Amino acid sequence: MKIIHTLLFLLWTFSSFGYWSEIVTPTTEDLNKIEVINNTAFCIGSNGILLKGTNLGETWTVVSTSATGNLTSIQFTNNSTGYFTTGNGKIYKSTNGGGSWTAKNVHEGGLNTIDFLNTSIGITAGDNGVLYKTTNGGSSWNSLGSQSIYAINDVAFINDTLVVAVGPNGSLLYSTDVGESWVFLNTNTTEVFNAIEKKNNSTAVIVGSNGSYTEFNAANLSIGGIAKVDITGDWLRDVHVTEKSDGYTRTVVVGYSSSYHIENFGWNKWDLDSMNNLTGIHFFNDTVGIICGHHGKIYKTTSGGVPHFTPTVLKESLAVYPNPVASSLFISKNFHNQQVSIYSTSSELVLQKKLTGNQLNVESLSPGPYIIQLSIENIHYTGRFIKQ
């Protein structure tokens, strides 16, 4: 939804009570994914369960459909039109805001994911690496063939032409022609990629097994290294990107073993002790969000998922020279073997590597202004420079 954000990783453990509240639901079925449209949410799960949440997810009711088995992915393209996929190869569509749903048989195996570029063009994918595309709002789905992987777990449009799919064993496919043809990317990892989410028109975030996190960069059609967002190895199951009131994006990740992570120029983790087997996350806005999990559990936050206080992080300026710089950038202090990250002025991470002494090679950067950051314990250093 590229090189990885690992600017700052602070670990705190709190009780989850006070900033995540359990919401009463009418089911004990395992829940998988959440979709939000305006002030309404939908949550899908096992045994054909579909829930509708009103009033920003405060009240939940069962929506009756003919679906059976595991419901795997859900998306609305506008206030009226929504879709969900099933483990038995069907796609259900609603044209009345989720009030009623009509099924279409698409695949003999399971479908795991669905994503739409607009109200007409969408991609669905699933077991055996199958991909299908619609250009008429789901009236028909055309097979794009089976790719050279045994499953696709998630798919996401990044911009008007680029779409990316991820799966087990580090599987990653991308298409630059709206899904008509696909390229397999060797990611040099065996991690299971569980979810992908668009971050902006040039970046997608990917999460997976063993706390893994990476980003796909549209500019060079590749990912950076694999970061470990969760050092305990929790399986990260879902990711969502929100836009904060200050204009910056914030990435939130939910882990299967009760962990919740926030990235906004640094990763913070909270262990949500009473909340296990978390599988889906979605926010209505910067502060109000919901998490779903096994046994019909849904939790809601009105504080962005974190306590109403912020741990103290000291901020210091980082002096660099020469400035402007052509190739070798020097840092005024010796941060040997510390990891530094360089961002564009639009907050896109463009370079990340460890320092050798106090020197950093920036020759590969395009000319322009940049922000350089690094963190040591609770001190966060930031500087600026211009690449010639």
C-alpha distance (Angstrom), angle and dihedral (degrees) to the residues before:
residue distance angle dihedral
M1 . . .
K2 9.76 . .
I3 3.54 122.6 .
I4 3.77 118.8 19.8
H5 3.78 134.4 -107.2
T6 3.80 107.1 -123.5
L7 3.77 98.7 139.8
L8 3.74 97.1 129.8
F9 3.77 130.2 5.5
L10 3.78 113.8 -174.7
L11 3.77 120.2 172.5
W12 3.78 122.7 -153.1
T13 3.77 128.3 164.9
F14 3.79 119.8 -150.4
S15 3.75 136.6 159.0
S16 3.79 108.3 -93.2
F17 3.77 91.5 -132.1
G18 3.78 115.6 106.1
Y19 3.78 99.2 33.0
W20 3.82 101.5 40.8
S21 3.80 116.8 45.2
E22 3.78 124.3 -168.2
I23 3.80 112.4 -120.9
V24 3.79 120.9 -149.4
T25 3.81 112.3 -112.5
P26 3.82 130.8 -173.9
T27 3.82 94.8 -126.3
T28 3.79 144.3 60.4
E29 3.80 93.3 -160.5
D30 3.79 118.0 121.1
L31 3.80 110.7 -94.9
N32 3.81 122.4 -143.4
K33 3.80 116.4 177.7
I34 3.79 142.0 9.4
E35 3.80 131.2 -147.2
V36 3.80 125.4 -170.0
I37 3.79 126.8 -157.3
N38 3.82 114.5 177.6
N39 3.83 106.5 -51.5
T40 3.82 94.5 -20.1
A41 3.80 128.2 87.7
F42 3.80 133.2 -164.7
C43 3.78 124.7 -158.2
I44 3.82 125.9 -168.2
G45 3.78 131.2 -163.5
S46 3.77 149.4 145.2
N47 3.81 127.3 -30.0
G48 3.80 92.4 25.3
I49 3.80 95.4 -62.3
L50 3.80 116.4 164.5
L51 3.79 119.7 175.9
K52 3.78 129.6 -168.8
G53 3.79 120.1 -153.2
T54 3.79 121.5 -161.3
N55 3.80 132.5 -171.6
L56 3.82 92.9 37.6
G57 3.77 92.5 -46.3
E58 3.81 98.3 -49.4
T59 3.81 97.6 121.0
W60 3.82 124.4 39.1
T61 3.80 130.8 -166.6
V62 3.80 134.4 174.9
V63 3.80 117.1 -104.1
S64 3.79 111.5 -147.9
T65 3.82 116.4 -130.0
S66 3.79 136.2 152.8
A67 3.81 90.7 -114.4
T68 3.79 120.0 126.7
G69 3.77 133.7 -175.8
N70 3.78 124.1 19.7
L71 3.81 119.7 -11.9
T72 3.78 106.7 -150.3
S73 3.81 114.3 179.4
I74 3.80 138.4 10.7
Q75 3.79 135.7 -169.3
F76 3.79 137.9 168.0
T77 3.80 119.3 -152.1
N78 3.81 94.5 -166.5
N79 3.81 139.5 -12.7
S80 3.80 92.5 -69.6
T81 3.79 108.6 30.0
G82 3.78 124.3 70.3
Y83 3.81 139.2 158.0
F84 3.78 137.1 -161.4
T85 3.80 131.6 -174.4
T86 3.79 130.3 -142.2
G87 3.77 138.7 -149.3
N88 3.80 89.3 -116.5
G89 3.80 95.9 60.6
K90 3.80 102.1 -96.9
I91 3.77 131.2 129.7
Y92 3.79 118.6 -152.9
K93 3.79 121.3 -156.9
S94 3.79 131.7 -163.9
T95 3.79 125.0 -166.1
N96 3.80 97.7 179.4
G97 3.78 103.6 62.2
G98 3.79 96.1 -80.9
G99 3.79 97.0 -51.9
S100 3.80 94.4 121.1
W101 3.79 134.1 8.9
T102 3.82 135.9 -152.4
A103 3.81 122.6 -155.8
K104 3.80 129.1 -135.5
N105 3.81 123.5 -170.5
V106 3.80 107.7 -130.3
H107 3.82 110.5 153.9
E108 3.81 136.5 19.7
G109 3.81 91.7 -136.5
G110 3.78 131.9 44.0
L111 3.79 126.5 -55.1
N112 3.79 113.6 -148.4
T113 3.78 106.3 179.2
I114 3.79 147.0 17.6
D115 3.80 133.3 -169.2
F116 3.79 133.3 173.1
L117 3.78 129.4 -150.7
N118 3.80 91.1 -161.5
T119 3.79 137.7 -26.1
S120 3.82 91.7 -64.0
I121 3.81 109.7 33.7
G122 3.79 121.4 63.2
I123 3.80 141.8 153.2
T124 3.80 129.0 -146.7
A125 3.80 126.3 -175.4
G126 3.76 141.2 174.9
D127 3.78 149.2 136.4
N128 3.81 120.5 13.8
G129 3.79 89.4 21.3
V130 3.80 94.0 -76.7
L131 3.79 120.9 166.8
Y132 3.80 128.7 -169.3
K133 3.79 130.3 -175.5
T134 3.77 134.3 -158.9
T135 3.80 125.8 -163.1
N136 3.80 96.5 177.4
G137 3.78 104.8 57.7
G138 3.79 96.4 -86.3
S139 3.79 98.1 -50.5
S140 3.80 87.0 123.0
W141 3.80 134.8 6.9
N142 3.80 121.9 -150.0
S143 3.80 121.3 -154.7
L144 3.80 115.8 -117.2
G145 3.79 90.5 -169.1
S146 3.78 132.8 -107.7
Q147 3.79 117.6 -63.3
S148 3.80 126.9 -141.7
I149 3.81 94.6 -93.3
Y150 3.78 129.1 82.1
A151 3.80 97.0 -127.9
I152 3.78 142.5 10.1
N153 3.80 112.6 -148.2
D154 3.79 101.3 -176.5
V155 3.79 142.7 0.7
A156 3.81 133.0 -163.9
F157 3.79 137.9 -177.7
I158 3.81 110.2 -130.5
N159 3.80 98.5 -175.6
D160 3.80 139.8 -20.2
T161 3.81 93.9 -60.4
L162 3.82 108.2 15.8
V163 3.81 122.9 84.0
V164 3.82 126.2 170.1
A165 3.82 130.5 -160.2
V166 3.82 127.3 -166.7
G167 3.79 136.9 -168.4
P168 3.82 147.0 148.7
N169 3.82 125.7 -29.0
G170 3.78 92.6 26.4
S171 3.80 91.5 -59.1
L172 3.79 114.2 174.0
L173 3.79 128.9 169.2
Y174 3.77 127.7 178.9
S175 3.78 136.3 -171.3
T176 3.79 125.9 -160.7
D177 3.80 95.2 -172.0
V178 3.82 101.9 62.1
G179 3.81 93.0 -84.8
E180 3.79 100.4 -50.5
S181 3.83 93.8 118.5
W182 3.81 131.0 15.8
V183 3.80 136.9 -149.2
F184 3.81 123.2 -155.5
L185 3.82 112.6 -135.1
N186 3.80 119.6 -153.2
T187 3.81 103.9 -135.3
N188 3.83 96.4 178.9
T189 3.79 92.8 -131.0
T190 3.79 137.6 100.9
E191 3.80 95.1 -152.0
V192 3.79 117.6 128.1
F193 3.80 108.4 -115.8
N194 3.81 105.1 -146.3
A195 3.79 104.4 174.1
I196 3.78 142.4 13.6
E197 3.80 127.6 -167.0
K198 3.79 132.8 -176.3
K199 3.80 111.6 -113.1
N200 3.80 97.7 178.6
N201 3.80 137.6 -32.6
S202 3.79 91.7 -69.8
T203 3.80 104.4 34.6
A204 3.80 141.0 53.7
V205 3.81 126.4 -173.7
I206 3.81 120.7 -137.6
V207 3.82 128.1 -165.2
G208 3.77 132.0 -175.3
S209 3.77 150.8 136.0
N210 3.81 125.6 -9.6
G211 3.79 92.8 20.2
S212 3.80 91.9 -62.2
Y213 3.80 122.4 168.7
T214 3.78 131.4 173.4
E215 3.79 140.1 155.9
F216 3.79 130.8 -129.9
N217 3.79 114.3 -138.0
A218 3.80 115.9 -149.1
A219 3.80 92.6 -161.2
N220 3.81 95.1 65.9
L221 3.82 99.1 15.5
S222 3.79 93.8 -124.3
I223 3.78 144.3 96.8
G224 3.78 130.1 -119.0
G225 3.78 123.8 -130.0
I226 3.78 123.3 -51.6
A227 3.80 113.5 -95.9
K228 3.80 124.1 -157.9
V229 3.77 105.0 -130.3
D230 3.80 90.2 173.5
I231 3.80 112.5 43.5
T232 3.82 91.3 -165.8
G233 3.80 89.9 64.2
D234 3.80 98.3 -114.0
W235 3.80 114.2 173.5
L236 3.79 105.6 -112.2
R237 3.79 106.6 -141.9
D238 3.79 108.3 178.5
V239 3.79 140.9 13.2
H240 3.79 133.0 -161.7
V241 3.79 131.8 -175.5
T242 3.79 121.4 -147.1
E243 3.79 131.6 -178.2
K244 3.77 115.5 -124.9
S245 3.78 124.7 -140.3
D246 3.82 89.4 -106.8
G247 3.81 90.5 60.7
Y248 3.80 97.7 -105.8
T249 3.77 122.3 120.6
R250 3.78 121.2 -120.6
T251 3.79 124.8 -156.4
V252 3.80 118.1 -148.6
V253 3.79 123.1 -169.3
V254 3.79 131.1 -170.6
G255 3.80 123.6 -153.6
Y256 3.78 130.1 -150.4
S257 3.82 92.8 -125.1
S258 3.80 96.9 57.5
S259 3.81 100.7 -83.0
Y260 3.79 127.0 139.0
H261 3.80 121.8 -167.1
I262 3.80 133.4 -168.6
E263 3.80 126.1 -164.9
N264 3.76 122.8 -167.9
F265 3.81 107.8 140.4
G266 3.82 87.2 -32.9
W267 3.79 139.8 24.2
N268 3.80 123.5 -101.7
K269 3.79 123.3 -176.2
W270 3.77 132.2 -158.1
D271 3.80 123.2 -171.7
L272 3.79 106.6 -141.1
D273 3.78 96.2 -153.4
S274 3.80 100.0 -169.9
M275 3.81 95.7 43.0
N276 3.79 116.5 79.8
N277 3.81 134.5 174.5
L278 3.80 95.8 22.9
T279 3.79 113.4 -174.5
G280 3.81 112.0 163.9
I281 3.80 140.2 34.5
H282 3.80 135.6 -178.3
F283 3.80 134.5 162.0
F284 3.79 128.5 -146.0
N285 3.81 90.1 -156.9
D286 3.79 139.2 -25.5
T287 3.81 94.4 -58.4
V288 3.82 109.7 21.7
G289 3.79 116.1 72.0
I290 3.79 143.2 143.7
I291 3.79 135.9 -140.5
C292 3.79 125.9 -161.3
G293 3.78 132.5 -163.1
H294 3.76 146.7 151.8
H295 3.81 125.7 -33.3
G296 3.80 94.1 29.4
K297 3.79 94.3 -64.9
I298 3.80 120.1 160.9
Y299 3.80 124.4 173.7
K300 3.78 129.1 -169.9
T301 3.79 134.0 -157.7
T302 3.79 130.5 -166.2
S303 3.81 94.5 -177.2
G304 3.78 101.1 61.3
G305 3.79 90.1 -90.7
V306 3.79 94.8 -70.2
P307 3.81 136.0 94.0
H308 3.77 116.9 -84.5
F309 3.80 90.3 -109.2
T310 3.78 128.4 70.1
P311 3.83 123.0 -140.9
T312 3.80 113.2 -118.2
V313 3.78 115.0 -96.2
L314 3.80 117.1 -178.3
K315 3.79 115.3 -136.5
E316 3.80 123.0 -152.5
S317 3.78 133.4 174.8
L318 3.79 119.0 -111.2
A319 3.81 116.0 -140.9
V320 3.82 114.9 -149.6
Y321 3.80 133.4 179.3
P322 2.96 150.7 -122.1
N323 3.76 94.2 30.5
P324 3.02 114.4 -149.2
V325 3.80 92.9 36.1
A326 3.80 132.5 -164.6
S327 3.81 104.1 -170.1
S328 3.82 120.0 -27.7
L329 3.79 117.7 51.6
F330 3.81 118.2 -165.1
I331 3.79 125.8 -155.4
S332 3.80 118.5 -144.4
K333 3.81 93.2 -131.4
N334 3.79 127.4 51.7
F335 3.80 108.1 -108.7
H336 3.81 95.6 162.1
N337 3.83 113.4 -175.7
Q338 3.81 92.3 3.5
Q339 3.78 117.9 132.8
V340 3.79 116.8 -116.3
S341 3.79 128.8 -169.8
I342 3.78 128.4 -153.9
Y343 3.80 122.6 -154.9
S344 3.76 133.8 -170.3
T345 3.79 116.5 -122.8
S346 3.82 87.4 -99.6
S347 3.85 89.2 62.9
E348 3.82 95.3 -106.0
L349 3.80 114.0 144.3
V350 3.81 106.5 -126.4
L351 3.81 104.8 165.8
Q352 3.78 137.6 18.4
K353 3.79 128.2 173.3
K354 3.80 144.1 132.3
L355 3.77 120.1 -89.0
T356 3.78 122.8 -113.6
G357 3.78 102.2 -147.2
N358 3.78 103.5 -46.3
Q359 3.80 96.4 -38.4
L360 3.80 130.9 104.8
N361 3.81 127.9 -176.3
V362 3.82 109.7 -135.5
E363 3.79 97.5 165.3
S364 3.82 91.6 118.1
L365 3.81 93.2 61.0
S366 3.78 120.9 101.6
P367 3.82 116.6 -117.0
G368 3.79 114.0 -83.7
P369 3.82 144.8 75.1
Y370 3.83 121.7 -45.4
I371 3.79 141.5 -178.7
I372 3.82 119.5 -133.3
Q373 3.80 121.6 -160.4
L374 3.78 140.7 174.8
S375 3.79 135.0 167.6
I376 3.79 132.8 -149.9
E377 3.80 116.0 -174.2
N378 3.83 104.7 -52.0
I379 3.82 97.1 -16.4
H380 3.80 117.8 97.8
Y381 3.83 116.5 -164.3
T382 3.81 122.7 -160.9
G383 3.79 131.4 -179.5
R384 3.79 139.7 163.1
F385 3.78 133.7 -138.0
I386 3.79 142.3 165.3
K387 3.80 122.0 -123.6
Q388 3.80 112.8 -143.7
